[in-house]
Structure formats: C-alpha cells, structure tokens
Amino acid sequence: MVTAPNLRGEDVAELQRILARLGFNCGRVDGIFGPDTAAALQDFQRNSGLPDDGICGSDTVSALDVLARHTGSGPGVVMVREVAAVTSGRRSLGHLRIVIGEFGGLGALARQITTALRQHSASATTVGDPDSSTHAVLANRYRADLYIGFEAAHLKTSRIQYYAVPGFESAAGRSLSEKLAKGVRHPFRQSDVEVVGARLPILRETRMPAVLWQLGPTADIVAHTPTVVRGVVLAIEDWVREVQE
C-alpha cells in the first residue's frame, strides 16, 4: 500500500532486494516504498496465492523469507534489466540520448562534451543547475539512455560515483565509471581517480545508468578541457562496445 509521504528505510530496501532476486521488478533499490515497489509486492502476492493488498504483513513476510532462502545472493532482475535496456538492439553513439549535467563552475566543459557527442551523432543535451533533483527530472523527461554529471570539488583525488547500496549496484553505471577513470588519464593520473558506489540523490532518482564525476581544481580542468572532452567521448564509445558484446 502506497502512503503519502512514501514509507522509506532499510526495511523497504531489503524488501526491494528480495523482490528483485525473486524476479519481481520494483525498480531501483532506493529504500522508498513507491508505486513500483507496491506493484511488485502485489505481483508477488498474487503469484504466492496471497491477498494482493500490497501490505507486507506476516504471511507475506513468511513467504518472502522461505523463497529468499532458495535464491542465493545474485544481482536480481533489476540489474539484469538495466544492462538489457542498454544492450537492446545494436547500439552506437548515434542511437544514444545522453544528458551531460554540471552543478556550477564547469559549464564550458559540459557544453564542449555535449558538442563533441553531437559530432559523434549522439542526441545530447546539457543541464546546468545546482539542484540535483532538477537534473534527474530533466534527464528522466528527456528519456535519456545515459547521464553523466560533473561537479567541481576540492578533492585530492578525482571521484567518479555510480549508484550502489548494500546488495544492489548499477552494473552499467559501475562499468561506465571504470571506463571514464581509465580513459581520461590526463590531467589525472589513473591512481588519482577513485571509483566508488554511492546513494546520492542524482544517482538514485535518475532512471537510466548515471554517474557523477567530482573533479578539481577547476583551473586545472579548464586548462585541460580538450583532453577531458576527448577522453569522455572515447570512454562512452568503449562502454557502448562492451555492453554490446
């Protein structure tokens, strides 16, 4: 049963992880009991011969517990479908809709990456706004296949983040993060680029594979913009080729 505001917390996240492993698509494991989770729970209840009231009562919990013990600890249907969505059909940059986001201070970099992607036949657009929810709403509305955000940060290392919570991660997001870290070697040394899973709002609220690259100092990035732009485009191309294989 969906409530307003939505129920949320680690108990909900665990329910989502179990449903995903059992093959019931509740969307991303975000700890929020929204319409997708409610629909998945009702589908599970119908398949289990239980009243499909969308309430996780004692009978439903017992059924989930029994079946979960026999499913192992695999990634579940959500991760599989995420990869399938990216790999469906023959993909190239010419088939991708890409949103490049920036949160302030890196507008020139974001625009140049967008321009370079268009030159490689991708449908690309730029979002510049300090509010991450605005980025997510616009990327979802654009029906993007991919979101890459750039955020200026005072860090000793450059950090690329993809969506991950205990028991679930975006496989496509992690793969892209690793490609970016490997592909953009200068002005960063590869050892200076940290790839980590995170549950940031921009990564949780976007419906497509998404990464957030926190980098700095800004002056160094601006000085090496052409190198960064080229590396990002090549990394995306490499990522697309890999997910097709």
C-alpha positions as CSV (number, residue, x, y, z in Angstrom):
1,M,0.0,0.0,0.0
2,V,1.5,3.3,-1.1
3,T,1.3,6.1,1.5
4,A,2.0,9.8,1.2
5,P,4.7,10.5,2.1
6,N,6.1,7.2,1.0
7,L,7.4,4.7,3.6
8,R,11.2,4.5,3.4
9,G,14.1,3.0,5.2
10,E,16.4,-0.1,5.2
11,D,13.5,-2.5,5.7
12,V,12.0,-1.2,2.5
13,A,15.4,-1.6,0.7
14,E,15.7,-5.2,2.0
15,L,12.2,-5.9,0.6
16,Q,13.2,-4.5,-2.7
17,R,16.4,-6.6,-2.8
18,I,14.4,-9.8,-2.1
19,L,11.7,-9.0,-4.7
20,A,14.4,-8.2,-7.3
21,R,16.2,-11.6,-6.6
22,L,12.8,-13.3,-7.0
23,G,12.2,-11.7,-10.4
24,F,9.7,-9.0,-9.4
25,N,10.7,-5.7,-10.8
26,C,10.4,-3.0,-8.2
27,G,12.7,-0.5,-9.9
28,R,15.8,0.7,-8.2
29,V,16.7,-0.4,-4.7
30,D,16.3,3.0,-3.1
31,G,14.6,2.3,0.2
32,I,11.4,4.1,-0.9
33,F,8.1,2.3,-1.0
34,G,6.7,3.9,-4.1
35,P,4.3,2.6,-6.9
36,D,6.9,0.3,-8.5
37,T,7.6,-1.5,-5.2
38,A,3.9,-1.7,-4.4
39,A,3.1,-3.2,-7.8
40,A,6.0,-5.7,-7.4
41,L,4.8,-6.7,-4.0
42,Q,1.2,-7.2,-5.2
43,D,2.5,-9.3,-8.1
44,F,4.5,-11.5,-5.7
45,Q,1.4,-11.9,-3.5
46,R,-0.7,-13.0,-6.5
47,N,1.9,-15.5,-7.5
48,S,2.1,-16.8,-4.0
49,G,-1.6,-17.2,-3.5
50,L,-1.9,-14.4,-1.0
51,P,-4.3,-11.5,-0.9
52,D,-2.7,-8.9,-3.2
53,D,-3.3,-6.0,-0.9
54,G,0.2,-4.5,-1.2
55,I,0.7,-4.8,2.5
56,C,3.8,-6.6,3.8
57,G,2.1,-8.4,6.6
58,S,3.2,-11.5,8.5
59,D,2.0,-14.0,5.8
60,T,3.8,-12.1,3.1
61,V,7.0,-11.8,5.2
62,S,6.9,-15.6,5.8
63,A,6.5,-16.3,2.1
64,L,9.3,-13.9,1.2
65,D,11.6,-15.5,3.8
66,V,11.0,-19.0,2.6
67,L,11.7,-18.2,-1.1
68,A,14.6,-15.8,-0.4
69,R,16.5,-18.6,1.3
70,H,16.5,-20.5,-2.0
71,T,17.5,-17.7,-4.4
72,G,21.1,-17.1,-3.4
73,S,22.6,-13.6,-3.4
74,G,22.6,-12.8,-7.1
75,P,22.0,-9.3,-8.5
76,G,18.4,-9.8,-9.3
77,V,16.1,-8.8,-12.1
78,V,16.6,-5.1,-11.8
79,M,20.3,-5.2,-12.6
80,V,19.7,-7.7,-15.4
81,R,17.1,-5.4,-17.0
82,E,19.3,-2.3,-16.7
83,V,22.0,-4.0,-18.7
84,A,19.4,-5.4,-21.2
85,A,18.0,-1.9,-21.7
86,V,21.4,-0.6,-22.7
87,T,22.2,-3.5,-24.9
88,S,18.9,-4.0,-26.7
89,G,19.3,-3.6,-30.4
90,R,22.6,-2.6,-32.0
91,R,23.8,0.5,-30.1
92,S,26.2,3.2,-31.0
93,L,26.5,6.8,-30.0
94,G,24.1,7.6,-32.9
95,H,21.4,5.6,-31.0
96,L,22.0,7.2,-27.6
97,R,20.3,10.0,-25.8
98,I,22.8,11.5,-23.3
99,V,22.4,14.2,-20.7
100,I,25.5,16.0,-19.5
101,G,25.0,17.8,-16.2
102,E,27.0,20.3,-14.3
103,F,26.4,21.9,-11.0
104,G,28.3,25.2,-11.4
105,G,31.7,26.2,-12.5
106,L,32.1,23.6,-15.2
107,G,29.6,24.9,-17.8
108,A,32.2,25.2,-20.5
109,L,33.4,21.6,-20.0
110,A,29.8,20.3,-20.1
111,R,28.9,22.2,-23.2
112,Q,32.1,21.0,-25.1
113,I,31.4,17.4,-24.1
114,T,27.8,17.8,-25.4
115,T,29.0,19.3,-28.6
116,A,31.6,16.5,-29.1
117,L,28.9,13.9,-28.5
118,R,26.6,15.5,-31.1
119,Q,29.5,15.5,-33.6
120,H,29.6,11.7,-33.0
121,S,25.9,11.5,-33.8
122,A,24.6,11.2,-30.3
123,S,21.5,13.1,-29.2
124,A,23.0,15.1,-26.3
125,T,21.9,17.9,-24.1
126,T,23.3,19.9,-21.2
127,V,21.7,20.6,-17.9
128,G,23.3,23.3,-15.7
129,D,21.7,23.7,-12.3
130,P,22.8,23.5,-8.7
131,D,19.9,21.3,-7.7
132,S,20.4,17.6,-8.4
133,S,16.7,16.8,-8.5
134,T,16.3,19.2,-11.4
135,H,19.0,17.2,-13.2
136,A,17.1,13.9,-12.5
137,V,13.7,15.3,-13.6
138,L,15.0,16.7,-16.8
139,A,17.1,13.5,-17.6
140,N,14.0,11.3,-17.0
141,R,11.8,13.6,-19.0
142,Y,14.4,13.5,-21.9
143,R,14.2,9.7,-21.7
144,A,18.0,9.6,-21.6
145,D,19.9,6.4,-22.0
146,L,22.8,7.8,-20.0
147,Y,23.5,10.6,-17.6
148,I,27.0,12.0,-16.7
149,G,27.2,14.8,-14.1
150,F,30.3,16.9,-13.4
151,E,30.7,18.7,-10.1
152,A,33.6,20.9,-9.1
153,A,35.1,19.7,-5.8
154,H,38.0,20.4,-3.6
155,L,39.4,16.9,-3.5
156,K,42.9,15.5,-3.6
157,T,41.6,12.8,-5.9
158,S,39.0,12.9,-8.7
159,R,36.0,10.8,-7.7
160,I,33.6,9.0,-10.1
161,Q,30.4,7.7,-8.4
162,Y,27.7,5.3,-9.5
163,Y,24.6,4.1,-7.8
164,A,25.1,1.4,-5.2
165,V,23.5,0.3,-1.9
166,P,24.1,-2.8,0.1
167,G,23.0,-5.8,-2.0
168,F,22.5,-3.8,-5.2
169,E,24.5,-1.7,-7.6
170,S,24.1,-0.3,-11.1
171,A,26.3,-2.6,-13.2
172,A,26.1,-0.3,-16.2
173,G,27.0,2.7,-14.0
174,R,30.0,1.0,-12.5
175,S,31.2,-0.1,-15.9
176,L,31.0,3.4,-17.3
177,S,32.7,4.8,-14.2
178,E,35.6,2.5,-14.7
179,K,35.8,3.3,-18.4
180,L,35.9,7.0,-17.6
181,A,38.6,6.5,-15.0
182,K,40.7,4.6,-17.4
183,G,40.0,6.7,-20.5
184,V,40.8,10.2,-19.0
185,R,44.4,9.7,-18.0
186,H,45.5,13.3,-18.2
187,P,45.3,15.8,-16.4
188,F,44.7,13.0,-13.8
189,R,47.0,10.1,-13.1
190,Q,44.8,6.9,-13.1
191,S,45.7,6.3,-9.5
192,D,44.2,9.8,-8.7
193,V,40.7,8.7,-10.0
194,E,38.6,6.9,-7.4
195,V,35.6,4.9,-8.5
196,V,33.0,4.3,-5.7
197,G,29.4,3.3,-5.3
198,A,27.1,5.8,-3.6
199,R,23.5,6.5,-3.0
200,L,23.5,10.2,-3.9
201,P,20.1,11.6,-5.0
202,I,21.2,12.3,-8.6
203,L,22.2,8.6,-8.9
204,R,19.1,7.3,-7.1
205,E,16.5,9.5,-8.9
206,T,17.6,9.0,-12.5
207,R,16.0,6.1,-14.3
208,M,19.0,5.4,-16.6
209,P,22.6,4.4,-15.9
210,A,24.1,7.5,-14.2
211,V,27.5,8.6,-12.9
212,L,28.6,11.7,-11.1
213,W,32.2,12.9,-11.5
214,Q,33.5,15.1,-8.8
215,L,36.7,16.8,-10.0
216,G,39.0,19.7,-9.3
217,P,40.7,22.0,-9.0
218,T,38.6,23.9,-11.6
219,A,41.6,25.8,-13.1
220,D,43.4,22.6,-13.9
221,I,40.3,21.1,-15.6
222,V,39.7,24.2,-17.7
223,A,43.3,24.2,-18.8
224,H,43.0,20.6,-20.0
225,T,39.4,20.7,-21.2
226,P,40.1,19.3,-24.7
227,T,41.9,16.3,-23.2
228,V,39.0,15.6,-20.8
229,V,36.4,16.0,-23.6
230,R,38.2,13.6,-25.8
231,G,38.6,11.1,-23.0
232,V,35.0,11.2,-22.0
233,V,33.8,10.6,-25.6
234,L,36.2,7.7,-26.1
235,A,35.2,6.2,-22.8
236,I,31.5,6.3,-23.7
237,E,32.3,4.7,-27.1
238,D,34.3,1.9,-25.4
239,W,31.4,1.4,-22.9
240,V,28.9,1.0,-25.7
241,R,31.0,-1.5,-27.5
242,E,31.5,-3.5,-24.3
243,V,27.8,-3.7,-23.4
244,Q,27.0,-4.9,-26.9
245,E,29.3,-7.9,-26.6
